[in-house]
């Protein structure tokens, strides 16, 4: 498809272009995966909350000790606030995140028997859990197909012309229509790796982009 054809492509053609892009990115990033370390849905939920506006590497450093102190939902729900804040003090917005973690876990005890639910609506009904966090938990802890629209996915979807939306929920819906369910979770991992290395903000490395021929923004950025 030539550059001039992007504006005229059908939904089917756009889906084929995304499929080709994912195949190429899979070849370039065969080990693409979630960087956050976790051993349970609860641990991933907590790590996801901490990861907002924070590098995954830093979160992993904090959770290494945090998860040895707090092992259950009840541990977090009953945590003394000042102590919990102290335990995550090196994380940006730690006071707000400590309050969110404790509140979320209290709700999990009250409404879900102390378990992290494997349902999108149930997760997003918990105050403090947005769709991005819920999808991260579903896709990576439960193996339920879900598209995580983080800053990388949002940026790349717009640059590739896969969505014209700025609202993350709408971008997610656009991508869901273009890609089979079994590839939803993998898409987030691939775009995250690609976004960190090549398709960066504010300017992409278009000259070395492996999917430049598939991108309407190639060499324009």
Secondary structure, 3 states (H helix, E strand, C coil): CCHHHHHHCCHHHHHHHHHHHHHHHHHHCCCCCCCCCCCCHHHHHHHHHHCCCCCHHHHHHHHHHHHHHCCCHHHHHCCCHHHHHHHCCCCCCHHHHHHHHHHHHHHHHHHHCCCCCCCHHHHHCCCCCCHHHHHHHHHHHCCCCCCCCCHHHHHHHHHCCCCCCCCHHHHHHHHHHHCCHHHHHHHHHHHHHHHHHCCCCCCCCHHHCCCHHHCCCCCCC
